[in-house]
Amino acid sequence: MPNAYVINQKPTTYGQAFSLLTEMLAGAGWTYVQSGDGLASFGAGKVFTNFVSNTANSWNNSRAWVRMQDPSGTKEFVFQTGPGGGGIIDRTVRMKYSPGAKFVSGSPSAAVAGSATDEKIFWGPGTDASFTSINWHDSGVPSGTLVYQGAAMGTAPYGFWFSSQIQGVSLLNQQKSATLMWDPVVAVAADLDPYVIHVATNRGFSIVGGQSFGQDGGLANSTCWSQSASSSTDNQWAHITPDLSQLFYVQPAMYYGGIQTGSLQTGTNAVNVIAGGGAQMTTSLGLNSFNGKADMLPIPYLRVASQGHNAQSGSSFQGIGTRYPLLKGWSTMMRWTGLSRNSFMDTVNDKTWICAGSVWLPWDGATQPIG
């Protein structure tokens, strides 16, 4: 299948935004397996025909949901709206993921999504029948000001990203709404789910309140390592144990350069941060000295082994007493920028990469994005 894109779209309702995401996935070979309109319509495929709230077959109804399966027929997502009004900022959302068992269990209906024995709820806790969904947009975002972009890869391993930004802003911390990425990673063959899920409502891929994309970027602050999927925290989640029993926070690792004197500098006044997360994003990678163009750096996902889990070594598990990083894998969907941008408008390499805050993401090679 060809790649599929969301390009320069400005939806005004959650139903329209979800439709942009799922139609992009369908364009890249994903399948609408089941869906329900939250009222009475439920069945195989896509039941949605409109975006009028409290109307049959509308994506904009409370508890409307869809089950999407990747082109390989192995992995699935469920996306569901929750209570709230019909606007882009006042409807809540629930999202969950099945790495292999699929959503074939439970009692699905027009307002209740199916379940999977291996499902992981990564946005909005609770049960299928009674869940607590979470707003996927910042409450201060005016309706009609969000520009959505996205890309879904039509060839294996079928990664995708989907994100929005307030149009016309001048601050890096204003890219803060509705971000989702399923990032295939280059990992060892034994990894049965070589993917990282990034979900965000505040930071997107940018900086908010002194924190960078990647929670806080530091190994010393344990708060980011103790976050759990299904909370409203902007984070990256991945399976890091062979049993795929739990999603853990993983860190998109930073790069350092320059001369280190004393302790490693990671704060606002750090002089040796080149690219990546940190207590403050202080990227300082200049243009390439040979061709004058922007460079990009590959991103590894890491987790400190002593933070909240045991790491497998051979047939036994090592205890939590030792601090060392575990490598989940290398991102295939994004690269660090040398300098954080404040809009989607920057592209590189003949428009095949688009800038979203701190990272470069795949783009269509033809379109000038608006920002």
C-alpha positions in Angstrom: 0.0 0.0 0.0 1.1 3.6 -0.5 1.8 5.9 2.4 -1.2 8.0 3.6 -1.2 11.5 5.1 -3.2 14.0 6.9 -2.3 17.4 5.4 -3.2 20.9 6.6 -6.6 19.8 8.1 -8.6 21.9 10.6 -11.4 19.8 12.1 -13.7 21.4 14.6 -15.0 18.3 16.4 -13.5 15.2 17.9 -15.4 13.0 15.5 -13.7 14.8 12.6 -10.3 14.5 14.2 -10.7 10.8 14.9 -11.9 10.3 11.3 -8.8 12.0 10.0 -6.7 9.6 12.0 -8.6 6.4 11.1 -9.1 7.3 7.4 -5.3 8.0 7.2 -4.7 4.5 8.6 -7.2 2.9 6.2 -5.4 4.6 3.3 -2.2 2.9 4.4 -3.8 -0.5 4.5 -5.3 -0.7 8.0 -8.8 -2.3 8.4 -11.9 -1.1 10.1 -12.8 -4.3 11.9 -15.7 -3.1 14.0 -17.3 0.1 15.2 -20.2 1.6 17.1 -21.8 5.0 17.0 -22.4 5.2 20.8 -26.2 5.1 20.2 -27.6 2.1 18.4 -25.5 1.3 15.3 -22.8 -1.4 15.8 -21.3 -3.8 13.3 -18.4 -5.0 11.2 -16.4 -2.3 9.4 -17.2 1.4 9.6 -20.7 2.5 10.7 -19.9 6.2 10.5 -21.5 8.4 7.9 -21.6 11.9 9.5 -20.3 14.2 12.3 -23.6 15.5 13.7 -23.8 15.0 17.5 -26.5 12.8 18.9 -27.3 11.5 15.4 -27.3 7.9 14.2 -24.0 6.7 12.6 -22.2 9.9 13.8 -18.5 9.9 14.8 -19.3 12.8 17.0 -21.5 10.9 19.5 -20.4 10.2 23.1 -18.9 6.7 23.3 -18.5 6.2 19.6 -15.7 3.8 18.9 -13.7 2.0 16.3 -11.4 -1.1 16.2 -8.5 -0.7 13.7 -6.2 -3.6 12.6 -2.8 -3.1 11.1 -2.1 -4.4 7.5 -0.2 -7.4 8.9 -3.4 -8.6 10.7 -1.7 -8.9 14.0 -1.9 -5.7 16.0 -5.0 -3.5 16.8 -6.0 -0.2 18.4 -9.4 0.9 19.8 -10.2 4.6 19.7 -13.3 5.8 21.6 -14.9 9.1 22.4 -16.2 9.8 25.9 -18.6 12.2 27.5 -18.6 15.8 26.7 -19.8 18.4 24.1 -19.3 18.1 20.4 -16.4 20.6 20.0 -12.8 19.9 19.5 -11.8 20.7 23.1 -14.7 19.5 25.2 -14.9 15.8 24.3 -12.8 13.2 26.1 -11.1 10.2 24.6 -10.1 6.6 25.5 -7.5 4.6 23.6 -6.1 1.1 24.0 -3.8 -1.3 22.2 -3.5 -5.1 21.6 -0.1 -6.4 20.5 -1.4 -9.8 19.4 -4.6 -11.2 20.9 -6.9 -8.7 19.2 -10.1 -7.2 20.5 -12.2 -10.4 20.1 -13.4 -10.7 23.8 -16.0 -8.9 25.8 -19.5 -7.9 24.8 -19.1 -5.1 22.2 -22.1 -3.0 21.3 -22.9 0.4 19.9 -21.4 2.1 23.0 -19.0 -0.6 24.3 -15.8 -1.6 22.6 -14.5 -5.2 22.6 -11.7 -6.3 24.8 -8.5 -8.3 24.3 -6.7 -10.6 26.7 -3.5 -8.6 26.2 -5.0 -5.1 25.9 -3.2 -2.1 27.3 -5.2 1.1 28.0 -2.8 3.9 27.4 -5.2 6.9 27.5 -8.3 6.9 29.7 -8.6 4.3 32.5 -11.7 2.2 33.6 -13.6 -0.6 32.1 -15.2 -0.9 28.7 -18.7 -0.4 30.1 -17.7 2.4 32.5 -14.5 4.2 31.7 -12.9 7.5 32.6 -11.8 9.1 29.4 -9.3 11.9 29.2 -9.4 15.1 27.2 -7.0 14.8 24.3 -6.8 18.6 23.7 -5.7 21.4 25.9 -8.7 23.2 27.3 -7.3 26.6 26.3 -7.2 25.8 22.6 -9.9 27.7 20.6 -12.0 25.6 18.3 -10.9 25.9 14.6 -7.4 27.0 15.3 -5.8 23.5 15.3 -3.9 22.4 12.2 -3.6 18.6 12.0 -0.8 16.7 10.1 0.1 13.0 10.0 1.6 10.2 8.1 1.0 6.4 8.0 3.5 4.1 6.4 2.0 1.7 3.8 4.8 -0.9 4.1 5.9 -3.0 7.1 6.3 -2.3 9.9 3.4 0.2 9.4 4.3 3.0 11.7 2.2 6.2 11.9 2.1 9.7 13.6 -0.7 12.1 14.0 -0.4 15.5 15.7 -1.9 19.0 15.8 -0.7 22.5 16.6 -2.3 25.8 17.3 -2.0 27.8 14.0 0.1 30.9 14.0 1.7 30.6 17.4 5.3 31.9 18.1 6.2 29.8 21.1 7.6 26.3 21.1 5.3 25.3 24.0 2.2 25.9 22.0 2.2 22.7 20.0 0.0 21.0 22.6 -2.9 19.0 21.3 -3.9 15.5 20.2 -0.6 13.8 19.4 -0.3 10.0 18.8 2.6 8.0 17.3 3.1 4.3 16.9 6.8 4.1 16.3 8.4 0.8 15.0 11.8 0.5 16.5 14.9 -1.4 15.3 15.2 -3.9 18.0 16.5 -7.5 18.7 14.6 -10.3 17.0 13.4 -11.6 20.3 11.3 -8.5 20.9 7.7 -9.6 20.1 6.4 -6.0 20.1 9.1 -3.7 18.7 7.0 -0.6 18.9 6.8 2.6 21.1 3.5 4.4 21.6 3.8 8.2 22.1 0.6 9.9 23.3 0.3 13.5 24.3 -2.1 16.4 24.9 0.3 19.1 26.2 3.8 18.8 24.9 3.2 17.0 21.6 6.8 16.8 20.4 7.7 20.2 22.0 8.5 22.0 25.3 6.0 23.0 27.9 6.8 24.5 31.3 10.6 23.8 31.1 10.0 20.1 30.3 10.9 18.6 26.9 9.4 15.9 24.8 10.4 12.8 26.7 8.9 13.8 30.1 12.0 15.2 31.8 14.9 13.7 29.9 16.8 12.9 33.1 17.8 9.7 34.8 17.9 11.3 38.3 14.2 12.3 38.4 12.3 9.1 39.2 8.8 10.7 38.7 8.9 10.0 35.0 9.8 6.4 35.5 6.9 5.8 37.8 4.2 7.0 35.4 1.6 4.5 34.3 -0.1 4.1 31.0 -3.7 5.2 31.0 -2.8 8.3 33.0 -3.1 11.7 31.2 0.7 12.1 31.2 2.4 12.9 27.9 4.7 9.9 27.5 6.2 7.1 25.5 5.1 3.6 26.3 6.6 0.2 25.3 6.7 -3.4 26.3 10.2 -4.1 27.7 9.7 -7.6 29.1 9.2 -10.8 27.1 5.7 -11.6 28.5 4.3 -8.2 27.2 2.5 -7.9 30.5 2.8 -4.1 31.0 3.6 -0.9 29.2 6.5 1.0 30.7 7.7 4.6 30.2 10.8 4.7 27.9 13.0 7.6 27.3 13.9 9.0 23.9 17.6 9.5 24.7 19.5 12.7 24.2 23.0 13.4 22.8 25.8 15.2 24.6 28.8 17.0 23.2 31.5 19.5 24.3 33.8 19.4 27.3 32.4 18.1 30.6 33.9 19.5 33.8 32.5 18.0 37.0 29.0 16.6 36.9 27.1 16.3 33.6 25.2 19.5 32.8 21.5 19.0 32.1 19.8 22.2 33.2 18.8 25.5 31.7 22.4 26.7 31.5 23.9 23.5 30.1 26.5 24.1 27.4 27.0 20.5 26.2 23.5 19.4 25.2 23.4 18.8 21.4 20.0 17.3 20.8 17.3 15.5 22.7 15.4 15.7 26.0 16.6 17.4 29.1 15.3 19.3 32.1 15.4 22.1 29.6 15.6 21.6 25.9 19.0 23.2 25.0 19.6 21.9 21.5 22.6 23.4 19.8 23.5 21.3 16.8 24.6 23.7 14.1 24.2 23.4 10.3 26.4 20.9 8.5 29.7 22.6 7.8 30.1 21.0 4.4 26.7 21.7 2.8 25.1 24.3 5.1 22.0 22.1 5.7 20.3 20.9 8.8 21.3 17.6 10.2 19.2 15.1 12.1 20.2 12.5 14.7 18.7 9.0 15.2 16.8 8.4 18.5 17.2 5.4 20.8 14.6 4.6 23.4 16.0 3.7 26.8 14.8 2.8 30.3 16.9 2.7 33.5 16.7 -0.9 34.7 16.4 0.0 38.3 13.3 2.0 37.8 10.2 -0.1 38.5 10.9 -3.4 36.7 13.3 -6.3 36.5 15.4 -6.8 33.3 15.8 -10.2 31.9 19.3 -11.6 31.5 19.4 -15.0 29.9 16.8 -17.2 31.7 17.0 -15.3 35.0 16.0 -11.8 36.1 18.5 -9.3 37.5 17.4 -7.5 40.6 16.5 -3.8 40.9 19.6 -2.8 42.8 21.7 -2.0 39.8 21.3 1.2 37.7 21.9 0.6 34.0 20.1 1.6 30.8 18.1 -0.9 28.8 17.7 -0.3 25.1 14.2 -0.8 23.7 15.3 0.1 20.2 16.0 2.8 17.7 13.1 5.0 16.3 12.2 4.7 12.7 9.6 7.4 12.6 11.5 10.4 14.0 14.9 12.1 14.3 16.1 14.8 16.7 16.4 18.3 15.2 19.5 20.3 15.8 17.3 23.3 16.8 13.7 23.1 18.0 11.2 24.8 15.7 7.9 26.5 16.6 5.7 25.2 13.9 5.0 22.5 11.3 6.2 24.8 8.5 9.8 23.6 8.3 10.7 20.7 6.1 14.0 19.1 5.0 15.3 16.7 2.3 12.8 17.7 -0.4 9.9 17.8 2.0 10.2 14.2 3.0 10.6 15.2 6.6 8.5 17.7 8.6 9.6 19.4 11.8 7.3 19.0 14.9 8.9 20.9 17.8 12.0 18.8 18.7 11.8 16.1 16.0 11.7 15.5 12.3 8.9 13.2 11.1 8.1 11.6 7.7 6.3 13.8 5.3 4.8 13.5 1.8 7.7 15.0 -0.3 5.4 17.5 -2.0 3.3 19.6 0.3 4.2 22.8 2.1 2.6 22.5 5.6 0.8 25.4 7.2 1.6 26.3 10.8 
